[in-house]
Each structure stands twice: as C-alpha cells, then as structure tokens.
Amino acid sequence: MNLTLVKSKIQNAVNHLYAENGDVIEHWKSKKSYVYAFAQILEKEFELWDIDCYFVHYNQSPMPFFDDNSIFCNEKGNSVTCDECLKQKWCKACPDIVVHRRSTEDRLLIVRTELSCNNRSKKEQHLSKIESFIETSKSHYEYGLFINWAPNRSQVKLTWLSPSIIQKQRLLEHTKIQETEKYFIESHRSFRIPKAKPETYIVGVLDILGAKKKLENVKSESDFVSLLNRNYHLLDFLKSAGVNNPFYNDNVIVRIYSDNILFAQKSMCKAAPMFDFYILRLYMAHYQLYLLSNGLLSRGFITQGKLFINDSFVIGSALVRVHKGEEEIAKYPRVVIDPELMKLLPDQIHRYPFPPDPLLKKDRTDGLHFLNYYQTIFIQEKNKIWHRLLWGITYTIKENLEKSDLKIFPKVYWLIKYHNSFCRKNHCDEFIIPQDLINKKKRELKSI
C-alpha cells in the first residue's frame, strides 16, 4: 500500500473521529481517549489489517497490550505483567497504534500521539522513536505518523515519516551543515581580527575595603551595588555640569568590577603627563570622598603604563602594576601616587611661584604622595553639601572604629588622623573624632 493511499485513509479516519465525537471530544483530557476511539475507526479503514494499541516488542516478538487484564502476551504464550513492563520502561517505547498483520512480517504503519503538544523537543523525541521503528530490520514498518491531537479538528497536526522522507531530511540536514561549514570557513578567511595595541595611560584603581563581607550579606549586597551604581552615574553628572567644570571635555574611562573601580586617561605626552594626571586625580578624589561619605572605605594607586582597554576587556602591564601598588604600597585608606610617576611631574607640593596642588599631600610617615581627597569639599567654593558630606564621613569613621579589630584598627587610625587634621585646619571642630573614643578602642584591643 503506497503512502498516498495510507494518508487518505488516515485523513478519513481523523475526520470521522471528530464528526462522531464532536459533542464530547472537548471533554477528553487524556490522549488514550483519542487513541482507543481512533483505533476503532481505523479497523474500518484498514479491513485487511490488524489494529493494535500500545504495542511493544518483547524478546523480538510483537505483543499486544490488553488493558483489561493488565498483561502483555506474546504469540508463544509467554506473558509479562504491567509492573515488569514499567520496570523495563517498555510503555514509554511502545507505539500508541500499529497497523500490521499478526503472526507475519507485514508491518504497515506505526503511530505515536500527544495531546496539545507545544514542546518542540518532545515532538522530536516522538519522531526519533518512530524513525527507529522504521529503520530497524527486526521491527521494520513502512510508514510512521505522529499525531498532535487537539479539541478542534482544524488544530490537529499530522507529521509523516517514511524511508524516503527520512532520507530527504538527512540529506537536507547534511546540506545545511556543509553550507554552515562553508560559511564559517569563508567568514574566517575574510575576517580580520583587529590588533590589540597597548597605549600609554594614566591608570588608577580604587579597592573598596571590607567589600567581601558586605557582598556575603544579601541585604548589604543590594545596598552595595546600588551605591556603586549611584556613584558611577555621579561622574556623568559632574562631566555634564558645564564648561567651567574641571570634569568637562575629557576622556576618562571608568570600569567597575567586583569591589574595584578602574580609572584610565590616555597620556597625550608620556614624558610630561601633568594634564592627564590632573584630570584623573580629580575623578578619583571625588569618587573616594563620596564612597567614604556613604560608608565605604577605599584605598588605591595611580601609575602610568601600557594598557589596552575596550568595551569587553582590559589588559596591560599598567593594570598589573596598579593592583600591586594598591595591595603592597597604599596600605591605608588613601590613593598613593606611584613614585615613578611623581618623577615625571613638576614638584606638586612646592612648585614656586605657583601655588601647591591642593589635591596632593605628602605622608610624613613614609614620604609617599597621596590624594588629598578631603580637599574636594572646597575645590571651588563652599556649598550647602559640605556639611552633609563631613557628617556622613564622621559617622562612617566612628562606625568602623567601633567594629575594628587588630588588623583593621591601623587603617582606621590613619584615617582618623587625616580626618582630624583636615577638620582642625578648616575650623570644623564639631566633626573631630574625640581622643577618648580612640583611647577606649586601644584599651579594648590591648585586652584581647
């Protein structure tokens, strides 16, 4: 029987099924209801053939499933219970309907079905199983059919398989693979990867101290990320404030990753990078100040070196040097300027007859220059937010002093000395950290 005739009989059977059961078919919730009703109609269409539901092959012998007795029987009189069938997972492998002649090798059609199946992967699994029944010599069927049942006749979908259809599909897939391979080969030949050429940059990094503990706490993590995002967009606000703003018309690149903030400004003149350094140090000073006023201590390092940076990644010797300097040299909540970079700058502290750079300060304990980021409060004129900033910084310092241990205390103590020195110099005595609090903490740490 050719495929055209089989398709015609199946179409008649489907039409008959919905015509006879149109009033109740929408209440069928199981595909078995469709299968058994459909099988009865197929018996009339294929009068010279046997129709069996839920058929498996046990020991290579066909076995019809008798639902009433809950037994699989083969032609040799052997039997197996449903429990054994489920254990061997035969029910999942057997077709829903087969059209064949019992006790012969005549096997015409194998049918698998699903009810309202919109899962493409599940449909492909059914088709794969039908395909294996068609191609396996011991259970060779001429044709295969997957039916996706639906309450309405117009929504029923039939997918046919036969040896010729399978061969065409595989040939099409093979052709697609060849075309894809050809496309990739041609694309590879024509594609030219742009060279990653490192250039000289002024590079700075800020590392947020204590970030690991904050990220481990879910609530703190949300606040932490929100704070970094807010401060990142603060830089955009400062850049767009106007031509008189020192942040205007520059190309400083800012990248935030984990608890680090990277700043990069291309050096226009490698031997004398004063202007580029001037812009970047202003960025980092503002950022460090606002982090501190919002409860986050940070330290960092600024250097000059080779760097390649784009939207995807950052790499270069300057990145290695700046992180090494932050970990090994900065130590305290400060941003240290690389001594090698300082040699390329004019004397920033005593540059007579010009006034000293207000954003650089020399630490008397180790002779290193660091960003005097407190000075950004008064970088232009005193404004209404300086009081709020100092209040937030004072609260942050007291909170960290209270929670500090033997490892953290030296960092907080350095910050207190820097903070108090600034407050005394600028007559902000109400924000000075009392010596009593410091002595109290020292006594607690000594008793540990």
Contacts in CASP RR format, 6 or more apart in sequence:
PFRMAT RR
TARGET T0000
AUTHOR 0000-0000-0000
METHOD contacts of the structure
MODEL  1
MNLTLVKSKIQNAVNHLYAENGDVIEHWKSKKSYVYAFAQILEKEFELWD
IDCYFVHYNQSPMPFFDDNSIFCNEKGNSVTCDECLKQKWCKACPDIVVH
RRSTEDRLLIVRTELSCNNRSKKEQHLSKIESFIETSKSHYEYGLFINWA
PNRSQVKLTWLSPSIIQKQRLLEHTKIQETEKYFIESHRSFRIPKAKPET
YIVGVLDILGAKKKLENVKSESDFVSLLNRNYHLLDFLKSAGVNNPFYND
NVIVRIYSDNILFAQKSMCKAAPMFDFYILRLYMAHYQLYLLSNGLLSRG
FITQGKLFINDSFVIGSALVRVHKGEEEIAKYPRVVIDPELMKLLPDQIH
RYPFPPDPLLKKDRTDGLHFLNYYQTIFIQEKNKIWHRLLWGITYTIKEN
LEKSDLKIFPKVYWLIKYHNSFCRKNHCDEFIIPQDLINKKKRELKSI
1 108 0 8 1.000
1 142 0 8 1.000
3 143 0 8 1.000
3 160 0 8 1.000
3 162 0 8 1.000
6 108 0 8 1.000
6 109 0 8 1.000
6 143 0 8 1.000
7 160 0 8 1.000
9 42 0 8 1.000
9 45 0 8 1.000
9 46 0 8 1.000
10 45 0 8 1.000
10 145 0 8 1.000
10 158 0 8 1.000
11 158 0 8 1.000
12 45 0 8 1.000
13 38 0 8 1.000
13 41 0 8 1.000
13 42 0 8 1.000
13 45 0 8 1.000
14 38 0 8 1.000
14 147 0 8 1.000
14 153 0 8 1.000
14 156 0 8 1.000
14 158 0 8 1.000
15 153 0 8 1.000
16 41 0 8 1.000
17 25 0 8 1.000
17 34 0 8 1.000
17 37 0 8 1.000
17 38 0 8 1.000
17 41 0 8 1.000
18 25 0 8 1.000
18 153 0 8 1.000
18 156 0 8 1.000
20 37 0 8 1.000
20 41 0 8 1.000
21 37 0 8 1.000
25 151 0 8 1.000
26 151 0 8 1.000
28 34 0 8 1.000
28 151 0 8 1.000
29 115 0 8 1.000
30 115 0 8 1.000
31 96 0 8 1.000
31 113 0 8 1.000
31 114 0 8 1.000
31 115 0 8 1.000
31 149 0 8 1.000
34 113 0 8 1.000
34 115 0 8 1.000
34 147 0 8 1.000
34 149 0 8 1.000
35 53 0 8 1.000
35 54 0 8 1.000
35 96 0 8 1.000
35 97 0 8 1.000
35 113 0 8 1.000
36 53 0 8 1.000
38 97 0 8 1.000
38 147 0 8 1.000
39 51 0 8 1.000
39 52 0 8 1.000
39 53 0 8 1.000
39 97 0 8 1.000
42 51 0 8 1.000
42 97 0 8 1.000
42 99 0 8 1.000
43 51 0 8 1.000
46 99 0 8 1.000
46 108 0 8 1.000
49 99 0 8 1.000
49 100 0 8 1.000
49 101 0 8 1.000
49 106 0 8 1.000
49 108 0 8 1.000
50 99 0 8 1.000
50 100 0 8 1.000
50 101 0 8 1.000
50 102 0 8 1.000
51 97 0 8 1.000
51 98 0 8 1.000
51 99 0 8 1.000
52 62 0 8 1.000
52 64 0 8 1.000
52 65 0 8 1.000
52 97 0 8 1.000
52 98 0 8 1.000
52 100 0 8 1.000
52 102 0 8 1.000
53 64 0 8 1.000
53 65 0 8 1.000
53 67 0 8 1.000
53 96 0 8 1.000
53 97 0 8 1.000
54 64 0 8 1.000
54 65 0 8 1.000
54 67 0 8 1.000
54 91 0 8 1.000
54 94 0 8 1.000
54 95 0 8 1.000
54 96 0 8 1.000
55 62 0 8 1.000
55 63 0 8 1.000
55 64 0 8 1.000
55 65 0 8 1.000
55 94 0 8 1.000
55 95 0 8 1.000
55 97 0 8 1.000
55 98 0 8 1.000
56 62 0 8 1.000
56 63 0 8 1.000
56 65 0 8 1.000
56 72 0 8 1.000
56 85 0 8 1.000
56 90 0 8 1.000
56 91 0 8 1.000
56 93 0 8 1.000
56 94 0 8 1.000
57 63 0 8 1.000
57 94 0 8 1.000
57 138 0 8 1.000
57 139 0 8 1.000
58 72 0 8 1.000
58 74 0 8 1.000
58 78 0 8 1.000
58 80 0 8 1.000
58 90 0 8 1.000
59 74 0 8 1.000
59 78 0 8 1.000
60 138 0 8 1.000
60 139 0 8 1.000
61 74 0 8 1.000
61 75 0 8 1.000
61 76 0 8 1.000
62 74 0 8 1.000
62 75 0 8 1.000
62 100 0 8 1.000
62 102 0 8 1.000
62 139 0 8 1.000
63 72 0 8 1.000
63 73 0 8 1.000
63 74 0 8 1.000
63 80 0 8 1.000
64 72 0 8 1.000
64 73 0 8 1.000
64 102 0 8 1.000
65 72 0 8 1.000
65 94 0 8 1.000
66 72 0 8 1.000
66 73 0 8 1.000
70 81 0 8 1.000
70 82 0 8 1.000
71 79 0 8 1.000
71 80 0 8 1.000
71 81 0 8 1.000
71 82 0 8 1.000
72 79 0 8 1.000
72 80 0 8 1.000
72 81 0 8 1.000
72 82 0 8 1.000
72 85 0 8 1.000
72 90 0 8 1.000
73 79 0 8 1.000
75 102 0 8 1.000
75 103 0 8 1.000
85 91 0 8 1.000
93 129 0 8 1.000
95 110 0 8 1.000
95 111 0 8 1.000
95 112 0 8 1.000
95 129 0 8 1.000
95 130 0 8 1.000
95 133 0 8 1.000
96 111 0 8 1.000
96 112 0 8 1.000
96 113 0 8 1.000
97 109 0 8 1.000
97 110 0 8 1.000
97 111 0 8 1.000
97 113 0 8 1.000
98 107 0 8 1.000
98 109 0 8 1.000
98 110 0 8 1.000
98 111 0 8 1.000
98 141 0 8 1.000
99 107 0 8 1.000
99 108 0 8 1.000
99 109 0 8 1.000
99 110 0 8 1.000
99 111 0 8 1.000
100 106 0 8 1.000
100 107 0 8 1.000
100 108 0 8 1.000
100 109 0 8 1.000
100 141 0 8 1.000
101 107 0 8 1.000
105 140 0 8 1.000
107 139 0 8 1.000
107 140 0 8 1.000
107 141 0 8 1.000
107 142 0 8 1.000
108 141 0 8 1.000
108 142 0 8 1.000
108 143 0 8 1.000
109 141 0 8 1.000
109 142 0 8 1.000
109 143 0 8 1.000
109 144 0 8 1.000
109 145 0 8 1.000
110 130 0 8 1.000
110 133 0 8 1.000
110 134 0 8 1.000
110 141 0 8 1.000
110 143 0 8 1.000
110 144 0 8 1.000
110 145 0 8 1.000
111 144 0 8 1.000
111 145 0 8 1.000
111 146 0 8 1.000
111 147 0 8 1.000
112 126 0 8 1.000
112 129 0 8 1.000
112 130 0 8 1.000
112 145 0 8 1.000
112 146 0 8 1.000
112 147 0 8 1.000
113 146 0 8 1.000
113 147 0 8 1.000
113 148 0 8 1.000
113 149 0 8 1.000
114 122 0 8 1.000
114 123 0 8 1.000
114 126 0 8 1.000
114 146 0 8 1.000
114 147 0 8 1.000
114 148 0 8 1.000
114 149 0 8 1.000
115 148 0 8 1.000
115 149 0 8 1.000
115 150 0 8 1.000
116 148 0 8 1.000
116 149 0 8 1.000
116 150 0 8 1.000
116 151 0 8 1.000
117 123 0 8 1.000
117 148 0 8 1.000
123 146 0 8 1.000
123 148 0 8 1.000
123 159 0 8 1.000
126 146 0 8 1.000
127 146 0 8 1.000
127 159 0 8 1.000
127 161 0 8 1.000
130 144 0 8 1.000
130 145 0 8 1.000
130 146 0 8 1.000
130 161 0 8 1.000
131 161 0 8 1.000
131 166 0 8 1.000
133 139 0 8 1.000
133 140 0 8 1.000
133 141 0 8 1.000
133 144 0 8 1.000
134 140 0 8 1.000
134 141 0 8 1.000
134 142 0 8 1.000
134 143 0 8 1.000
134 144 0 8 1.000
134 161 0 8 1.000
134 162 0 8 1.000
134 163 0 8 1.000
134 166 0 8 1.000
135 163 0 8 1.000
135 166 0 8 1.000
142 162 0 8 1.000
142 163 0 8 1.000
143 160 0 8 1.000
143 161 0 8 1.000
143 162 0 8 1.000
144 160 0 8 1.000
144 161 0 8 1.000
144 162 0 8 1.000
145 158 0 8 1.000
145 159 0 8 1.000
145 160 0 8 1.000
145 161 0 8 1.000
146 158 0 8 1.000
146 159 0 8 1.000
146 161 0 8 1.000
147 156 0 8 1.000
147 157 0 8 1.000
147 158 0 8 1.000
147 159 0 8 1.000
148 156 0 8 1.000
148 157 0 8 1.000
148 158 0 8 1.000
148 159 0 8 1.000
149 156 0 8 1.000
150 156 0 8 1.000
150 157 0 8 1.000
196 308 0 8 1.000
196 315 0 8 1.000
197 308 0 8 1.000
198 306 0 8 1.000
198 307 0 8 1.000
198 308 0 8 1.000
198 315 0 8 1.000
198 316 0 8 1.000
198 317 0 8 1.000
199 266 0 8 1.000
199 267 0 8 1.000
199 306 0 8 1.000
199 307 0 8 1.000
199 308 0 8 1.000
200 266 0 8 1.000
200 267 0 8 1.000
200 270 0 8 1.000
200 304 0 8 1.000
200 305 0 8 1.000
200 306 0 8 1.000
200 307 0 8 1.000
201 264 0 8 1.000
201 265 0 8 1.000
201 266 0 8 1.000
201 267 0 8 1.000
201 304 0 8 1.000
201 305 0 8 1.000
201 306 0 8 1.000
201 307 0 8 1.000
201 309 0 8 1.000
201 318 0 8 1.000
202 264 0 8 1.000
202 265 0 8 1.000
202 266 0 8 1.000
202 267 0 8 1.000
202 273 0 8 1.000
202 276 0 8 1.000
202 277 0 8 1.000
202 280 0 8 1.000
202 302 0 8 1.000
202 303 0 8 1.000
202 304 0 8 1.000
202 341 0 8 1.000
203 262 0 8 1.000
203 263 0 8 1.000
203 264 0 8 1.000
203 302 0 8 1.000
203 303 0 8 1.000
203 304 0 8 1.000
203 305 0 8 1.000
203 307 0 8 1.000
203 318 0 8 1.000
203 319 0 8 1.000
203 321 0 8 1.000
203 322 0 8 1.000
204 262 0 8 1.000
204 263 0 8 1.000
204 264 0 8 1.000
204 280 0 8 1.000
204 284 0 8 1.000
204 300 0 8 1.000
204 301 0 8 1.000
204 302 0 8 1.000
204 303 0 8 1.000
204 322 0 8 1.000
204 335 0 8 1.000
205 260 0 8 1.000
205 261 0 8 1.000
205 262 0 8 1.000
205 263 0 8 1.000
205 300 0 8 1.000
205 301 0 8 1.000
205 322 0 8 1.000
205 323 0 8 1.000
205 326 0 8 1.000
206 260 0 8 1.000
206 261 0 8 1.000
206 263 0 8 1.000
206 284 0 8 1.000
206 287 0 8 1.000
206 288 0 8 1.000
206 291 0 8 1.000
206 298 0 8 1.000
206 299 0 8 1.000
206 300 0 8 1.000
206 335 0 8 1.000
207 259 0 8 1.000
207 260 0 8 1.000
207 298 0 8 1.000
207 299 0 8 1.000
207 300 0 8 1.000
207 326 0 8 1.000
207 327 0 8 1.000
208 259 0 8 1.000
208 260 0 8 1.000
208 261 0 8 1.000
208 291 0 8 1.000
208 296 0 8 1.000
208 297 0 8 1.000
208 298 0 8 1.000
209 296 0 8 1.000
209 297 0 8 1.000
209 298 0 8 1.000
209 299 0 8 1.000
209 333 0 8 1.000
209 411 0 8 1.000
210 259 0 8 1.000
210 297 0 8 1.000
211 224 0 8 1.000
211 258 0 8 1.000
211 259 0 8 1.000
211 296 0 8 1.000
212 259 0 8 1.000
213 220 0 8 1.000
214 220 0 8 1.000
214 221 0 8 1.000
214 223 0 8 1.000
214 224 0 8 1.000
215 221 0 8 1.000
215 224 0 8 1.000
215 259 0 8 1.000
224 296 0 8 1.000
227 291 0 8 1.000
227 294 0 8 1.000
227 296 0 8 1.000
228 256 0 8 1.000
228 261 0 8 1.000
231 287 0 8 1.000
231 290 0 8 1.000
231 291 0 8 1.000
231 294 0 8 1.000
232 254 0 8 1.000
232 256 0 8 1.000
234 286 0 8 1.000
234 287 0 8 1.000
234 290 0 8 1.000
235 247 0 8 1.000
235 254 0 8 1.000
235 283 0 8 1.000
235 286 0 8 1.000
235 287 0 8 1.000
238 245 0 8 1.000
238 247 0 8 1.000
238 286 0 8 1.000
239 245 0 8 1.000
239 247 0 8 1.000
239 248 0 8 1.000
239 250 0 8 1.000
240 248 0 8 1.000
241 247 0 8 1.000
241 248 0 8 1.000
242 248 0 8 1.000
243 249 0 8 1.000
246 279 0 8 1.000
246 282 0 8 1.000
246 379 0 8 1.000
247 279 0 8 1.000
247 282 0 8 1.000
247 283 0 8 1.000
250 265 0 8 1.000
250 279 0 8 1.000
251 265 0 8 1.000
251 266 0 8 1.000
252 263 0 8 1.000
252 264 0 8 1.000
252 265 0 8 1.000
252 279 0 8 1.000
252 280 0 8 1.000
252 283 0 8 1.000
253 262 0 8 1.000
253 263 0 8 1.000
253 264 0 8 1.000
253 265 0 8 1.000
253 309 0 8 1.000
254 261 0 8 1.000
254 262 0 8 1.000
254 263 0 8 1.000
254 283 0 8 1.000
255 261 0 8 1.000
255 262 0 8 1.000
255 264 0 8 1.000
255 309 0 8 1.000
255 314 0 8 1.000
256 262 0 8 1.000
260 323 0 8 1.000
261 287 0 8 1.000
262 314 0 8 1.000
262 319 0 8 1.000
262 322 0 8 1.000
263 280 0 8 1.000
263 283 0 8 1.000
263 284 0 8 1.000
263 287 0 8 1.000
264 280 0 8 1.000
264 307 0 8 1.000
264 309 0 8 1.000
264 314 0 8 1.000
265 276 0 8 1.000
265 277 0 8 1.000
265 279 0 8 1.000
265 280 0 8 1.000
266 276 0 8 1.000
267 273 0 8 1.000
267 276 0 8 1.000
267 304 0 8 1.000
267 305 0 8 1.000
268 275 0 8 1.000
268 276 0 8 1.000
269 275 0 8 1.000
269 276 0 8 1.000
270 304 0 8 1.000
271 344 0 8 1.000
272 344 0 8 1.000
273 304 0 8 1.000
273 341 0 8 1.000
273 344 0 8 1.000
273 345 0 8 1.000
274 345 0 8 1.000
274 346 0 8 1.000
277 302 0 8 1.000
277 304 0 8 1.000
277 341 0 8 1.000
277 345 0 8 1.000
280 302 0 8 1.000
281 302 0 8 1.000
281 337 0 8 1.000
281 359 0 8 1.000
281 360 0 8 1.000
281 371 0 8 1.000
282 359 0 8 1.000
282 376 0 8 1.000
282 379 0 8 1.000
284 300 0 8 1.000
284 302 0 8 1.000
284 335 0 8 1.000
284 371 0 8 1.000
284 373 0 8 1.000
285 335 0 8 1.000
285 359 0 8 1.000
285 371 0 8 1.000
285 372 0 8 1.000
285 373 0 8 1.000
285 375 0 8 1.000
285 376 0 8 1.000
286 373 0 8 1.000
286 376 0 8 1.000
288 298 0 8 1.000
288 335 0 8 1.000
288 371 0 8 1.000
288 373 0 8 1.000
289 373 0 8 1.000
289 374 0 8 1.000
289 376 0 8 1.000
289 377 0 8 1.000
289 389 0 8 1.000
289 393 0 8 1.000
290 389 0 8 1.000
291 297 0 8 1.000
291 298 0 8 1.000
292 298 0 8 1.000
292 333 0 8 1.000
292 373 0 8 1.000
292 393 0 8 1.000
292 396 0 8 1.000
293 388 0 8 1.000
293 389 0 8 1.000
293 392 0 8 1.000
293 393 0 8 1.000
293 396 0 8 1.000
294 392 0 8 1.000
294 396 0 8 1.000
295 392 0 8 1.000
295 395 0 8 1.000
295 396 0 8 1.000
295 399 0 8 1.000
296 396 0 8 1.000
297 333 0 8 1.000
297 396 0 8 1.000
297 400 0 8 1.000
297 411 0 8 1.000
297 412 0 8 1.000
297 415 0 8 1.000
298 333 0 8 1.000
299 326 0 8 1.000
299 330 0 8 1.000
299 331 0 8 1.000
299 332 0 8 1.000
299 333 0 8 1.000
299 334 0 8 1.000
299 335 0 8 1.000
299 411 0 8 1.000
300 322 0 8 1.000
300 325 0 8 1.000
300 326 0 8 1.000
300 330 0 8 1.000
300 334 0 8 1.000
300 335 0 8 1.000
300 336 0 8 1.000
301 322 0 8 1.000
301 323 0 8 1.000
301 325 0 8 1.000
301 326 0 8 1.000
301 329 0 8 1.000
301 330 0 8 1.000
301 335 0 8 1.000
301 336 0 8 1.000
301 338 0 8 1.000
302 322 0 8 1.000
302 335 0 8 1.000
302 336 0 8 1.000
302 337 0 8 1.000
302 338 0 8 1.000
302 341 0 8 1.000
302 371 0 8 1.000
303 318 0 8 1.000
303 321 0 8 1.000
303 322 0 8 1.000
303 325 0 8 1.000
303 338 0 8 1.000
303 340 0 8 1.000
303 341 0 8 1.000
304 318 0 8 1.000
304 338 0 8 1.000
304 340 0 8 1.000
304 341 0 8 1.000
304 344 0 8 1.000
305 317 0 8 1.000
305 318 0 8 1.000
305 321 0 8 1.000
306 316 0 8 1.000
306 317 0 8 1.000
306 318 0 8 1.000
307 314 0 8 1.000
307 315 0 8 1.000
307 316 0 8 1.000
307 317 0 8 1.000
307 318 0 8 1.000
307 319 0 8 1.000
308 314 0 8 1.000
308 315 0 8 1.000
308 316 0 8 1.000
309 315 0 8 1.000
321 338 0 8 1.000
325 336 0 8 1.000
325 338 0 8 1.000
329 336 0 8 1.000
329 368 0 8 1.000
330 336 0 8 1.000
330 370 0 8 1.000
331 411 0 8 1.000
332 410 0 8 1.000
332 411 0 8 1.000
332 414 0 8 1.000
332 415 0 8 1.000
333 411 0 8 1.000
333 414 0 8 1.000
333 415 0 8 1.000
334 363 0 8 1.000
334 370 0 8 1.000
334 371 0 8 1.000
334 414 0 8 1.000
334 418 0 8 1.000
335 370 0 8 1.000
335 371 0 8 1.000
335 373 0 8 1.000
336 368 0 8 1.000
336 369 0 8 1.000
336 370 0 8 1.000
337 360 0 8 1.000
337 368 0 8 1.000
337 369 0 8 1.000
337 370 0 8 1.000
337 371 0 8 1.000
339 368 0 8 1.000
342 348 0 8 1.000
342 369 0 8 1.000
348 356 0 8 1.000
348 357 0 8 1.000
348 360 0 8 1.000
348 369 0 8 1.000
349 356 0 8 1.000
349 357 0 8 1.000
349 360 0 8 1.000
349 361 0 8 1.000
349 362 0 8 1.000
349 369 0 8 1.000
350 356 0 8 1.000
351 357 0 8 1.000
358 372 0 8 1.000
358 375 0 8 1.000
358 379 0 8 1.000
359 371 0 8 1.000
359 372 0 8 1.000
359 373 0 8 1.000
359 375 0 8 1.000
359 376 0 8 1.000
359 379 0 8 1.000
360 369 0 8 1.000
360 370 0 8 1.000
360 371 0 8 1.000
360 372 0 8 1.000
361 369 0 8 1.000
361 370 0 8 1.000
361 371 0 8 1.000
361 372 0 8 1.000
362 368 0 8 1.000
362 369 0 8 1.000
362 370 0 8 1.000
363 369 0 8 1.000
363 370 0 8 1.000
374 418 0 8 1.000
374 419 0 8 1.000
374 422 0 8 1.000
375 422 0 8 1.000
377 386 0 8 1.000
377 389 0 8 1.000
377 390 0 8 1.000
378 386 0 8 1.000
378 426 0 8 1.000
390 423 0 8 1.000
390 428 0 8 1.000
390 431 0 8 1.000
391 431 0 8 1.000
393 419 0 8 1.000
393 431 0 8 1.000
394 419 0 8 1.000
394 431 0 8 1.000
394 433 0 8 1.000
397 412 0 8 1.000
397 415 0 8 1.000
397 416 0 8 1.000
397 419 0 8 1.000
397 433 0 8 1.000
398 433 0 8 1.000
398 437 0 8 1.000
400 408 0 8 1.000
400 412 0 8 1.000
400 415 0 8 1.000
401 409 0 8 1.000
401 412 0 8 1.000
401 416 0 8 1.000
401 433 0 8 1.000
401 437 0 8 1.000
401 438 0 8 1.000
401 441 0 8 1.000
402 441 0 8 1.000
404 411 0 8 1.000
404 412 0 8 1.000
404 441 0 8 1.000
405 445 0 8 1.000
406 445 0 8 1.000
406 448 0 8 1.000
409 441 0 8 1.000
409 442 0 8 1.000
409 445 0 8 1.000
413 438 0 8 1.000
416 433 0 8 1.000
416 438 0 8 1.000
419 431 0 8 1.000
419 432 0 8 1.000
419 433 0 8 1.000
420 432 0 8 1.000
420 433 0 8 1.000
422 428 0 8 1.000
423 429 0 8 1.000
423 431 0 8 1.000
423 432 0 8 1.000
424 432 0 8 1.000
END
